[in-house]
Amino acid sequence: MDHDVAIVGAGVVGAAIARELTRYELDVALVEAGPDVGAGTSKANTALLHTGFDAKPGTLESRLVARGHGLLSEYAPTVGIPVERTGALLVAWDERQRGEFAGITERSRANGYAAIRELDGAELYRREPALGSGALGALEVPDEGLICPFTTPLAFATEAVLAGCELRRDAPVTGVERLSGGGFRVSAGGGSLTARRLVNAAGLRSDELDRMLGHERFTVTPRRGELIVFDKLARPLVNQIVLAVPTEVSKGVLVSPTVFGNVMVGPTAEDIPRKDDTSSTAAGLEYLTAEAGRIVPGLLGFDVTAVYVGLRAATEHSDFQISFDDGYACVGGIRSTGLSASMAIAEHVREGLELEARPRGPREPPRMPNLGEAFPRPHRQSELIAADADYGRVVCFCERVTRGELRDAFASPIPPVDLDGLRRRTRAHMGRCQGFFCGAALARALEERDGARGG
């Protein structure tokens, strides 16, 4: 066998599993259809670090989100993943919604989260004075927070690669088969590999991979979520995450700060047929604009920096679809809470695979570049600039990204191969001009990198 374990899908869940397995004496391969780690569903989410307070008690999701919140809260500072514990306010705008508070509080406590408490309207407006009129009160969830959706999967994958994991990018899976003597053969990217164990963390394609092995357990129906990102100048309007009272279909539209210093509104929730349709819609953006004006009216006085769309891997089931079958782990139906639950999902998969392997000795965690606005960025560190002037040479002025940061990204264990990858490692091209100023310089940097590599 080429490997002990092959993992299909290098989103945040697949990368977390690779990191977890390489903590043991195992030969691991991570296979990704796209050009980069975390470049699919993982990059386009609401980027909240959830406590799991509102999950359905007794489900696998409720247990793994709660466990994952603790694991990721502890792990993030050790590798430089930006996290801000802002807390969240779940706001009721009418009596029906306020009537849901008792059930939500009971569910939270059943999930082991007891810090939730109710605020009256007066206290709510003291906390969030820019809220629109008419809110009746809120539930406070003090341990909800913000996290970087880009750095998290990259940190997991980087740690795995440094521990010896083979990462194959641009390798879409075209076939999977069980071998007669045990193990699996995976055909991907024009080649193949064999492994004793197989993990299906293929996200939107997890049902298709599952069917390749003869199963009919679930169907992924992409759920499109559109989001609007407002300019950094709007950031003082929102102090905490403002949540909606959830419905059967979704958690509703939220208004939240981001670790990058913006304010985000969304997502929508629309089931669509195509797994590659990340287009925004006029109806979706009109709805989000109206919701932004209702929830925080002052937002409409600021420019929109970006619009983006994520696809969630929704299924006909209300829980994560994680199962184990003779050396095969299927990790499907991982929805918006997957980022928060990722490290706990990885633990669960390792245990379910029943691997006989000894833990490796302690290893030094990687240190990821800081993308968080609330933490020191290179352009503000005079000592760093004095030691290396490239950290003072700004390339992207909207996001204050320096030449030194671009250089570090290209020299990293998992370097970017395109502009999107460079953006997720540095924040370049994310600002209000959307690359109008820096686009040519970034394209040139990618060309120079390709030329230096001879490709």
DRENDO-1510 file (C-alpha; in Angstrom, 1 decimal, always signed):
<recs>
REC; n; res; u; v; w
REC; 1; MET; +0.0; +0.0; +0.0 .
REC; 2; ASP; +1.2; +3.5; -0.8 .
REC; 3; HIS; -0.4; +5.0; +2.4 .
REC; 4; ASP; -2.0; +4.1; +5.6 .
REC; 5; VAL; -4.8; +6.6; +5.1 .
REC; 6; ALA; -6.0; +8.6; +2.1 .
REC; 7; ILE; -8.3; +11.6; +2.7 .
REC; 8; VAL; -10.4; +13.0; -0.1 .
REC; 9; GLY; -11.1; +16.7; +0.3 .
REC; 10; ALA; -8.8; +19.4; +1.7 .
REC; 11; GLY; -11.4; +21.7; +3.0 .
REC; 12; VAL; -11.4; +22.6; +6.7 .
REC; 13; VAL; -12.7; +19.2; +7.8 .
REC; 14; GLY; -10.4; +17.1; +5.5 .
REC; 15; ALA; -7.4; +19.2; +6.5 .
REC; 16; ALA; -8.2; +18.9; +10.2 .
REC; 17; ILE; -8.4; +15.1; +9.8 .
REC; 18; ALA; -5.0; +15.1; +8.1 .
REC; 19; ARG; -3.5; +17.1; +10.9 .
REC; 20; GLU; -5.0; +14.8; +13.5 .
REC; 21; LEU; -3.8; +11.6; +11.8 .
REC; 22; THR; -0.3; +12.9; +11.3 .
REC; 23; ARG; +0.0; +13.2; +15.1 .
REC; 24; TYR; +0.4; +9.4; +14.9 .
REC; 25; GLU; +2.9; +7.2; +13.1 .
REC; 26; LEU; +0.8; +7.0; +10.0 .
REC; 27; ASP; +1.5; +7.6; +6.3 .
REC; 28; VAL; -1.2; +10.0; +5.2 .
REC; 29; ALA; -2.3; +11.4; +1.8 .
REC; 30; LEU; -4.6; +14.4; +1.3 .
REC; 31; VAL; -6.2; +14.6; -2.1 .
REC; 32; GLU; -7.9; +17.8; -3.3 .
REC; 33; ALA; -9.9; +18.4; -6.5 .
REC; 34; GLY; -9.2; +22.1; -6.6 .
REC; 35; PRO; -6.0; +24.1; -6.9 .
REC; 36; ASP; -5.7; +24.8; -3.2 .
REC; 37; VAL; -6.5; +23.9; +0.4 .
REC; 38; GLY; -9.7; +25.4; +1.8 .
REC; 39; ALA; -10.7; +26.9; -1.6 .
REC; 40; GLY; -14.3; +25.6; -1.8 .
REC; 41; THR; -17.0; +25.7; +0.8 .
REC; 42; SER; -14.6; +26.4; +3.6 .
REC; 43; LYS; -13.5; +29.8; +2.3 .
REC; 44; ALA; -17.1; +31.2; +1.9 .
REC; 45; ASN; -18.9; +30.9; +5.2 .
REC; 46; THR; -19.9; +33.2; +8.0 .
REC; 47; ALA; -16.6; +32.5; +9.8 .
REC; 48; LEU; -18.1; +32.3; +13.3 .
REC; 49; LEU; -16.7; +30.1; +16.1 .
REC; 50; HIS; -19.9; +28.5; +17.4 .
REC; 51; THR; -20.5; +27.2; +20.9 .
REC; 52; GLY; -23.2; +24.8; +19.6 .
REC; 53; PHE; -25.7; +26.4; +22.0 .
REC; 54; ASP; -28.5; +26.1; +19.4 .
REC; 55; ALA; -27.8; +22.7; +18.0 .
REC; 56; LYS; -30.4; +19.9; +18.4 .
REC; 57; PRO; -29.5; +18.1; +21.7 .
REC; 58; GLY; -28.4; +14.5; +21.4 .
REC; 59; THR; -27.1; +14.8; +17.8 .
REC; 60; LEU; -23.6; +14.1; +16.7 .
REC; 61; GLU; -23.4; +17.7; +15.5 .
REC; 62; SER; -24.2; +19.1; +19.0 .
REC; 63; ARG; -21.5; +17.0; +20.6 .
REC; 64; LEU; -18.9; +17.7; +18.0 .
REC; 65; VAL; -19.5; +21.5; +17.8 .
REC; 66; ALA; -19.3; +21.9; +21.5 .
REC; 67; ARG; -16.1; +19.8; +21.7 .
REC; 68; GLY; -14.7; +21.6; +18.6 .
REC; 69; HIS; -15.3; +25.0; +20.0 .
REC; 70; GLY; -13.0; +24.2; +23.0 .
REC; 71; LEU; -10.3; +22.5; +20.8 .
REC; 72; LEU; -10.2; +25.3; +18.2 .
REC; 73; SER; -10.3; +28.1; +20.9 .
REC; 74; GLU; -7.2; +26.5; +22.4 .
REC; 75; TYR; -5.4; +25.7; +19.2 .
REC; 76; ALA; -5.9; +29.0; +17.3 .
REC; 77; PRO; -3.5; +31.1; +19.4 .
REC; 78; THR; -0.7; +28.6; +19.2 .
REC; 79; VAL; -0.6; +28.9; +15.4 .
REC; 80; GLY; -1.8; +32.4; +14.8 .
REC; 81; ILE; -5.3; +31.9; +13.6 .
REC; 82; PRO; -7.1; +35.2; +14.4 .
REC; 83; VAL; -10.0; +34.7; +16.8 .
REC; 84; GLU; -12.1; +37.4; +18.5 .
REC; 85; ARG; -14.5; +36.5; +21.3 .
REC; 86; THR; -17.0; +39.2; +20.7 .
REC; 87; GLY; -20.0; +37.3; +22.0 .
REC; 88; ALA; -23.4; +37.1; +20.2 .
REC; 89; LEU; -26.9; +38.5; +20.7 .
REC; 90; LEU; -29.8; +36.5; +19.4 .
REC; 91; VAL; -32.4; +39.3; +18.8 .
REC; 92; ALA; -36.2; +39.0; +18.9 .
REC; 93; TRP; -38.0; +41.5; +16.8 .
REC; 94; ASP; -41.6; +40.4; +17.6 .
REC; 95; GLU; -43.4; +38.5; +20.3 .
REC; 96; ARG; -43.4; +35.2; +18.4 .
REC; 97; GLN; -39.6; +35.3; +18.3 .
REC; 98; ARG; -39.3; +36.3; +21.9 .
REC; 99; GLY; -41.5; +33.3; +22.7 .
REC; 100; GLU; -38.8; +31.1; +21.3 .
REC; 101; PHE; -36.3; +32.2; +23.9 .
REC; 102; ALA; -37.4; +29.6; +26.6 .
REC; 103; GLY; -36.9; +26.7; +24.2 .
REC; 104; ILE; -33.6; +28.0; +22.9 .
REC; 105; THR; -32.3; +28.5; +26.4 .
REC; 106; GLU; -33.5; +25.0; +27.4 .
REC; 107; ARG; -31.8; +23.6; +24.3 .
REC; 108; SER; -28.6; +25.4; +25.1 .
REC; 109; ARG; -28.4; +24.0; +28.6 .
REC; 110; ALA; -29.2; +20.5; +27.3 .
REC; 111; ASN; -26.1; +21.0; +25.1 .
REC; 112; GLY; -24.0; +21.8; +28.1 .
REC; 113; TYR; -23.8; +25.6; +27.5 .
REC; 114; ALA; -25.3; +27.4; +30.5 .
REC; 115; ALA; -23.8; +30.9; +30.0 .
REC; 116; ILE; -26.8; +32.0; +27.9 .
REC; 117; ARG; -29.0; +34.6; +29.4 .
REC; 118; GLU; -31.8; +36.9; +28.4 .
REC; 119; LEU; -31.5; +40.7; +28.0 .
REC; 120; ASP; -34.4; +43.1; +27.9 .
REC; 121; GLY; -34.7; +45.8; +25.2 .
REC; 122; ALA; -33.1; +48.5; +27.2 .
REC; 123; GLU; -29.9; +46.5; +27.9 .
REC; 124; LEU; -29.9; +45.3; +24.3 .
REC; 125; TYR; -29.8; +48.9; +23.0 .
REC; 126; ARG; -27.1; +49.8; +25.5 .
REC; 127; ARG; -25.0; +47.0; +24.0 .
REC; 128; GLU; -25.9; +47.7; +20.3 .
REC; 129; PRO; -27.1; +51.3; +20.0 .
REC; 130; ALA; -27.1; +51.2; +16.2 .
REC; 131; LEU; -29.7; +48.5; +16.0 .
REC; 132; GLY; -32.9; +49.3; +14.1 .
REC; 133; SER; -36.0; +50.2; +16.1 .
REC; 134; GLY; -38.4; +47.7; +17.4 .
REC; 135; ALA; -36.2; +45.0; +19.0 .
REC; 136; LEU; -37.8; +43.5; +22.1 .
REC; 137; GLY; -34.9; +41.8; +23.7 .
REC; 138; ALA; -32.1; +39.2; +23.1 .
REC; 139; LEU; -30.4; +36.1; +24.3 .
REC; 140; GLU; -26.7; +36.8; +25.1 .
REC; 141; VAL; -24.2; +34.0; +24.1 .
REC; 142; PRO; -21.0; +35.4; +25.4 .
REC; 143; ASP; -18.6; +32.7; +24.1 .
REC; 144; GLU; -19.6; +32.9; +20.4 .
REC; 145; GLY; -16.8; +34.5; +18.4 .
REC; 146; LEU; -15.1; +35.4; +15.1 .
REC; 147; ILE; -12.5; +33.3; +13.4 .
REC; 148; CYS; -10.5; +33.5; +10.2 .
REC; 149; PRO; -11.9; +31.0; +7.6 .
REC; 150; PHE; -8.8; +31.2; +5.5 .
REC; 151; THR; -6.0; +30.6; +8.0 .
REC; 152; THR; -7.8; +27.7; +9.8 .
REC; 153; PRO; -7.7; +25.0; +7.0 .
REC; 154; LEU; -4.3; +26.3; +5.9 .
REC; 155; ALA; -2.9; +25.9; +9.4 .
REC; 156; PHE; -4.3; +22.3; +9.7 .
REC; 157; ALA; -2.9; +21.3; +6.2 .
REC; 158; THR; +0.5; +23.0; +6.9 .
REC; 159; GLU; +0.9; +21.1; +10.1 .
REC; 160; ALA; +0.1; +17.9; +8.3 .
REC; 161; VAL; +2.4; +18.5; +5.4 .
REC; 162; LEU; +5.3; +19.4; +7.7 .
REC; 163; ALA; +4.7; +16.1; +9.5 .
REC; 164; GLY; +5.0; +14.2; +6.2 .
REC; 165; CYS; +1.5; +14.2; +4.7 .
REC; 166; GLU; +1.5; +14.0; +0.9 .
REC; 167; LEU; -0.8; +16.7; -0.5 .
REC; 168; ARG; -2.1; +16.3; -4.0 .
REC; 169; ARG; -3.8; +19.4; -5.4 .
REC; 170; ASP; -5.7; +19.7; -8.7 .
REC; 171; ALA; -6.5; +16.0; -8.4 .
REC; 172; PRO; -10.3; +15.4; -8.8 .
REC; 173; VAL; -11.3; +11.9; -7.9 .
REC; 174; THR; -12.6; +9.9; -10.9 .
REC; 175; GLY; -12.9; +6.5; -9.3 .
REC; 176; VAL; -12.6; +4.6; -6.0 .
REC; 177; GLU; -12.6; +0.9; -5.5 .
REC; 178; ARG; -12.1; -1.6; -2.7 .
REC; 179; LEU; -9.2; -4.0; -3.3 .
REC; 180; SER; -9.7; -7.7; -3.0 .
REC; 181; GLY; -6.9; -8.0; -0.4 .
REC; 182; GLY; -8.2; -5.1; +1.6 .
REC; 183; GLY; -7.6; -1.4; +1.3 .
REC; 184; PHE; -8.6; +1.1; -1.4 .
REC; 185; ARG; -7.5; +2.4; -4.8 .
REC; 186; VAL; -8.2; +6.1; -5.5 .
REC; 187; SER; -8.0; +7.4; -9.0 .
REC; 188; ALA; -7.4; +11.1; -9.0 .
REC; 189; GLY; -5.8; +13.8; -11.2 .
REC; 190; GLY; -4.7; +11.4; -13.9 .
REC; 191; GLY; -2.9; +9.1; -11.4 .
REC; 192; SER; -3.8; +6.8; -8.6 .
REC; 193; LEU; -2.9; +5.8; -5.0 .
REC; 194; THR; -3.7; +3.0; -2.6 .
REC; 195; ALA; -4.3; +3.2; +1.1 .
REC; 196; ARG; -5.4; +0.8; +3.9 .
REC; 197; ARG; -8.0; +3.3; +5.1 .
REC; 198; LEU; -10.1; +5.9; +3.2 .
REC; 199; VAL; -11.7; +9.1; +4.5 .
REC; 200; ASN; -14.4; +10.8; +2.4 .
REC; 201; ALA; -14.4; +14.5; +3.3 .
REC; 202; ALA; -15.3; +15.6; -0.2 .
REC; 203; GLY; -17.9; +18.2; +1.0 .
REC; 204; LEU; -20.4; +18.9; -1.8 .
REC; 205; ARG; -19.2; +15.8; -3.6 .
REC; 206; SER; -19.3; +13.5; -0.6 .
REC; 207; ASP; -22.5; +11.8; -1.7 .
REC; 208; GLU; -21.0; +11.0; -5.1 .
REC; 209; LEU; -17.9; +9.5; -3.6 .
REC; 210; ASP; -20.0; +7.5; -1.2 .
REC; 211; ARG; -22.0; +6.1; -4.2 .
REC; 212; MET; -18.7; +5.0; -5.9 .
REC; 213; LEU; -18.4; +2.5; -3.0 .
REC; 214; GLY; -21.9; +1.3; -3.4 .
REC; 215; HIS; -23.8; +3.3; -0.7 .
REC; 216; GLU; -27.0; +5.3; -1.0 .
REC; 217; ARG; -27.1; +7.0; +2.4 .
REC; 218; PHE; -27.7; +10.7; +1.6 .
REC; 219; THR; -27.9; +13.2; -1.2 .
REC; 220; VAL; -26.1; +16.6; -1.0 .
REC; 221; THR; -28.3; +19.4; -2.2 .
REC; 222; PRO; -26.2; +22.6; -2.4 .
REC; 223; ARG; -27.7; +25.4; -0.3 .
REC; 224; ARG; -26.6; +28.8; -1.6 .
REC; 225; GLY; -25.7; +31.4; +0.9 .
REC; 226; GLU; -25.1; +35.0; -0.4 .
REC; 227; LEU; -23.4; +37.5; +1.8 .
REC; 228; ILE; -22.6; +41.2; +1.6 .
REC; 229; VAL; -19.5; +42.7; +3.1 .
REC; 230; PHE; -19.5; +46.4; +4.1 .
REC; 231; ASP; -16.6; +48.7; +4.2 .
REC; 232; LYS; -14.3; +48.9; +7.3 .
REC; 233; LEU; -15.6; +52.3; +8.1 .
REC; 234; ALA; -18.9; +50.6; +9.1 .
REC; 235; ARG; -17.2; +48.5; +11.8 .
REC; 236; PRO; -18.0; +50.8; +14.8 .
REC; 237; LEU; -21.7; +50.2; +14.1 .
REC; 238; VAL; -21.6; +46.6; +15.4 .
REC; 239; ASN; -20.0; +45.4; +18.6 .
REC; 240; GLN; -21.1; +41.8; +18.7 .
REC; 241; ILE; -22.6; +39.2; +16.4 .
REC; 242; VAL; -26.3; +39.9; +15.9 .
REC; 243; LEU; -28.1; +36.7; +15.3 .
REC; 244; ALA; -31.6; +35.9; +14.1 .
REC; 245; VAL; -34.0; +33.6; +15.8 .
REC; 246; PRO; -33.5; +30.4; +13.7 .
REC; 247; THR; -36.1; +28.7; +11.5 .
REC; 248; GLU; -36.4; +25.1; +10.3 .
REC; 249; VAL; -34.4; +25.9; +7.2 .
REC; 250; SER; -31.6; +28.1; +8.4 .
REC; 251; LYS; -30.2; +30.2; +11.2 .
REC; 252; GLY; -31.4; +33.3; +9.4 .
REC; 253; VAL; -29.6; +36.5; +8.4 .
REC; 254; LEU; -27.0; +37.8; +10.8 .
REC; 255; VAL; -25.0; +41.0; +11.0 .
REC; 256; SER; -21.5; +40.4; +12.3 .
REC; 257; PRO; -18.1; +42.0; +12.4 .
REC; 258; THR; -15.3; +40.0; +10.7 .
REC; 259; VAL; -11.7; +39.4; +11.8 .
REC; 260; PHE; -10.7; +41.5; +8.8 .
REC; 261; GLY; -12.4; +44.6; +10.2 .
REC; 262; ASN; -15.5; +44.7; +8.0 .
REC; 263; VAL; -19.1; +44.1; +8.7 .
REC; 264; MET; -20.9; +41.2; +7.1 .
REC; 265; VAL; -24.6; +40.6; +6.4 .
REC; 266; GLY; -26.1; +37.2; +5.5 .
REC; 267; PRO; -26.4; +34.5; +4.5 .
REC; 268; THR; -29.4; +33.7; +2.4 .
REC; 269; ALA; -30.5; +30.0; +2.2 .
REC; 270; GLU; -31.6; +28.7; -1.2 .
REC; 271; ASP; -31.4; +25.1; -2.3 .
REC; 272; ILE; -30.1; +24.9; -5.9 .
REC; 273; PRO; -29.4; +22.0; -8.3 .
REC; 274; ARG; -25.8; +22.7; -9.3 .
REC; 275; LYS; -22.8; +22.1; -7.1 .
REC; 276; ASP; -20.7; +24.7; -8.9 .
REC; 277; ASP; -23.2; +27.6; -9.0 .
REC; 278; THR; -21.6; +30.3; -6.8 .
REC; 279; SER; -23.3; +33.2; -8.6 .
REC; 280; SER; -25.0; +35.9; -6.7 .
REC; 281; THR; -28.6; +36.9; -7.5 .
REC; 282; ALA; -30.4; +40.2; -7.7 .
REC; 283; ALA; -33.2; +38.8; -5.4 .
REC; 284; GLY; -30.7; +37.6; -2.8 .
REC; 285; LEU; -28.8; +40.9; -2.7 .
REC; 286; GLU; -32.0; +42.9; -2.6 .
REC; 287; TYR; -33.2; +40.8; +0.4 .
REC; 288; LEU; -29.9; +41.2; +2.2 .
REC; 289; THR; -29.8; +44.9; +1.6 .
REC; 290; ALA; -33.3; +45.2; +3.1 .
REC; 291; GLU; -32.3; +43.1; +6.1 .
REC; 292; ALA; -29.2; +45.2; +6.6 .
REC; 293; GLY; -31.3; +48.3; +6.6 .
REC; 294; ARG; -33.8; +46.8; +9.1 .
REC; 295; ILE; -31.3; +45.3; +11.5 .
REC; 296; VAL; -28.6; +48.1; +11.5 .
REC; 297; PRO; -29.9; +50.9; +9.3 .
REC; 298; GLY; -26.7; +52.9; +9.4 .
REC; 299; LEU; -25.0; +50.2; +7.3 .
REC; 300; LEU; -26.7; +51.5; +4.2 .
REC; 301; GLY; -24.7; +54.7; +4.5 .
REC; 302; PHE; -21.5; +52.8; +3.8 .
REC; 303; ASP; -20.0; +51.3; +0.7 .
REC; 304; VAL; -20.2; +47.6; -0.1 .
REC; 305; THR; -16.7; +46.1; -0.4 .
REC; 306; ALA; -17.6; +42.7; -1.7 .
REC; 307; VAL; -20.4; +40.2; -2.3 .
REC; 308; TYR; -19.7; +36.5; -2.1 .
REC; 309; VAL; -21.5; +33.2; -2.2 .
REC; 310; GLY; -21.0; +30.0; -0.4 .
REC; 311; LEU; -22.5; +26.6; -1.0 .
REC; 312; ARG; -23.3; +24.5; +2.1 .
REC; 313; ALA; -23.4; +20.7; +1.8 .
REC; 314; ALA; -27.0; +20.2; +3.0 .
REC; 315; THR; -28.7; +16.8; +2.9 .
REC; 316; GLU; -32.1; +15.4; +3.7 .
REC; 317; HIS; -30.9; +14.6; +7.2 .
REC; 318; SER; -30.7; +17.1; +10.1 .
REC; 319; ASP; -27.4; +15.8; +11.5 .
REC; 320; PHE; -23.9; +15.3; +10.3 .
REC; 321; GLN; -23.6; +12.1; +8.2 .
REC; 322; ILE; -20.5; +10.4; +9.6 .
REC; 323; SER; -20.2; +6.6; +9.3 .
REC; 324; PHE; -17.6; +3.9; +9.4 .
REC; 325; ASP; -17.6; +0.8; +7.2 .
REC; 326; ASP; -14.6; -1.6; +7.1 .
REC; 327; GLY; -11.8; +0.9; +6.9 .
REC; 328; TYR; -13.9; +3.6; +5.2 .
REC; 329; ALA; -15.0; +6.8; +6.9 .
REC; 330; CYS; -17.7; +8.8; +5.3 .
REC; 331; VAL; -17.8; +12.4; +6.6 .
REC; 332; GLY; -20.8; +14.0; +4.8 .
REC; 333; GLY; -23.5; +16.5; +5.5 .
REC; 334; ILE; -21.1; +18.9; +7.2 .
REC; 335; ARG; -22.9; +22.2; +7.2 .
REC; 336; SER; -22.1; +25.7; +8.4 .
REC; 337; THR; -20.9; +24.5; +11.8 .
REC; 338; GLY; -18.2; +22.4; +10.2 .
REC; 339; LEU; -15.5; +25.0; +10.8 .
REC; 340; SER; -16.2; +25.1; +14.5 .
REC; 341; ALA; -16.5; +21.3; +14.8 .
REC; 342; SER; -13.5; +20.5; +12.5 .
REC; 343; MET; -11.0; +19.4; +15.2 .
REC; 344; ALA; -13.6; +17.4; +17.0 .
REC; 345; ILE; -14.7; +15.7; +13.7 .
REC; 346; ALA; -11.1; +14.8; +13.2 .
REC; 347; GLU; -10.8; +13.2; +16.6 .
REC; 348; HIS; -14.1; +11.3; +16.0 .
REC; 349; VAL; -12.8; +10.0; +12.6 .
REC; 350; ARG; -9.5; +8.9; +14.1 .
REC; 351; GLU; -11.2; +6.9; +16.8 .
REC; 352; GLY; -13.8; +5.5; +14.3 .
REC; 353; LEU; -11.1; +4.2; +12.0 .
REC; 354; GLU; -9.7; +2.1; +14.8 .
REC; 355; LEU; -6.1; +2.6; +13.7 .
REC; 356; GLU; -3.3; +0.9; +15.5 .
REC; 357; ALA; -0.6; +3.5; +15.6 .
REC; 358; ARG; +1.6; +5.1; +18.2 .
REC; 359; PRO; +1.5; +8.8; +18.8 .
REC; 360; ARG; +4.4; +10.7; +17.5 .
REC; 361; GLY; +6.5; +12.8; +19.9 .
REC; 362; PRO; +5.7; +16.5; +20.5 .
REC; 363; ARG; +6.0; +18.8; +17.5 .
REC; 364; GLU; +6.4; +22.5; +17.1 .
REC; 365; PRO; +3.2; +23.9; +15.6 .
REC; 366; PRO; +3.5; +26.1; +12.5 .
REC; 367; ARG; +3.1; +29.9; +12.9 .
REC; 368; MET; +0.6; +31.3; +10.3 .
REC; 369; PRO; +0.7; +34.9; +9.0 .
REC; 370; ASN; -1.7; +37.1; +10.9 .
REC; 371; LEU; -4.7; +38.2; +8.9 .
REC; 372; GLY; -6.7; +39.7; +11.8 .
REC; 373; GLU; -7.3; +43.4; +12.0 .
REC; 374; ALA; -7.2; +43.3; +15.8 .
REC; 375; PHE; -3.7; +41.8; +15.9 .
REC; 376; PRO; -0.3; +43.3; +14.9 .
REC; 377; ARG; +0.1; +43.3; +11.1 .
REC; 378; PRO; +3.6; +43.6; +9.6 .
REC; 379; HIS; +3.1; +47.2; +8.3 .
REC; 380; ARG; +2.6; +48.4; +11.9 .
REC; 381; GLN; +5.7; +46.7; +13.4 .
REC; 382; SER; +8.6; +49.1; +13.2 .
REC; 383; GLU; +11.1; +46.5; +14.5 .
REC; 384; LEU; +10.1; +44.0; +11.9 .
REC; 385; ILE; +10.4; +46.6; +9.1 .
REC; 386; ALA; +13.8; +47.7; +10.5 .
REC; 387; ALA; +15.1; +44.2; +10.1 .
REC; 388; ASP; +13.5; +43.6; +6.7 .
REC; 389; ALA; +12.4; +46.6; +4.7 .
REC; 390; ASP; +10.0; +44.6; +2.5 .
REC; 391; TYR; +7.6; +44.5; +5.4 .
REC; 392; GLY; +7.3; +48.2; +5.0 .
REC; 393; ARG; +6.7; +48.2; +1.3 .
REC; 394; VAL; +2.9; +48.1; +0.8 .
REC; 395; VAL; +1.6; +46.5; -2.3 .
REC; 396; CYS; -2.1; +46.4; -1.5 .
REC; 397; PHE; -3.0; +49.7; +0.2 .
REC; 398; CYS; -6.7; +48.8; +1.0 .
REC; 399; GLU; -5.6; +45.9; +3.2 .
REC; 400; ARG; -2.1; +47.1; +3.9 .
REC; 401; VAL; -0.4; +44.0; +2.5 .
REC; 402; THR; +3.4; +44.2; +2.1 .
REC; 403; ARG; +5.9; +42.8; -0.3 .
REC; 404; GLY; +7.3; +40.8; +2.6 .
REC; 405; GLU; +4.0; +39.1; +3.2 .
REC; 406; LEU; +3.7; +38.1; -0.5 .
REC; 407; ARG; +7.3; +36.7; -0.4 .
REC; 408; ASP; +6.4; +34.7; +2.8 .
REC; 409; ALA; +3.3; +33.3; +1.1 .
REC; 410; PHE; +5.2; +32.0; -1.9 .
REC; 411; ALA; +7.9; +30.5; +0.4 .
REC; 412; SER; +5.4; +28.7; +2.7 .
REC; 413; PRO; +5.0; +24.9; +2.8 .
REC; 414; ILE; +1.8; +25.2; +0.8 .
REC; 415; PRO; +2.3; +28.1; -1.5 .
REC; 416; PRO; -0.5; +29.8; -3.5 .
REC; 417; VAL; -0.8; +28.9; -7.1 .
REC; 418; ASP; -3.3; +31.7; -8.1 .
REC; 419; LEU; -4.7; +35.0; -7.1 .
REC; 420; ASP; -7.4; +33.5; -4.9 .
REC; 421; GLY; -4.8; +31.6; -3.0 .
REC; 422; LEU; -2.6; +34.6; -2.5 .
REC; 423; ARG; -5.6; +36.6; -1.3 .
REC; 424; ARG; -6.4; +34.0; +1.4 .
REC; 425; ARG; -2.9; +34.0; +2.7 .
REC; 426; THR; -2.3; +37.7; +2.8 .
REC; 427; ARG; -5.7; +39.6; +2.4 .
REC; 428; ALA; -4.3; +41.2; -0.8 .
REC; 429; HIS; -7.1; +42.0; -3.3 .
REC; 430; MET; -9.8; +41.9; -0.5 .
REC; 431; GLY; -10.2; +45.6; +0.0 .
REC; 432; ARG; -12.6; +48.3; -1.2 .
REC; 433; CYS; -10.9; +48.7; -4.7 .
REC; 434; GLN; -11.1; +44.9; -5.3 .
REC; 435; GLY; -7.7; +44.8; -6.9 .
REC; 436; PHE; -8.0; +47.9; -9.1 .
REC; 437; PHE; -4.8; +49.3; -7.6 .
REC; 438; CYS; -2.8; +46.2; -6.7 .
REC; 439; GLY; -4.2; +43.6; -9.3 .
REC; 440; ALA; -1.4; +44.1; -11.8 .
REC; 441; ALA; +1.3; +43.9; -9.1 .
REC; 442; LEU; -0.1; +40.7; -7.7 .
REC; 443; ALA; -0.4; +39.2; -11.2 .
REC; 444; ARG; +3.2; +40.1; -11.8 .
REC; 445; ALA; +4.3; +38.5; -8.5 .
REC; 446; LEU; +2.5; +35.3; -9.5 .
REC; 447; GLU; +4.2; +35.3; -12.9 .
REC; 448; GLU; +7.6; +36.0; -11.4 .
REC; 449; ARG; +7.1; +33.1; -9.0 .
REC; 450; ASP; +6.1; +30.8; -11.9 .
REC; 451; GLY; +9.1; +31.9; -13.8 .
REC; 452; ALA; +11.4; +31.2; -10.9 .
REC; 453; ARG; +10.0; +27.7; -10.7 .
REC; 454; GLY; +10.3; +27.2; -14.4 .
REC; 455; GLY; +6.5; +26.8; -15.0 .
</recs>
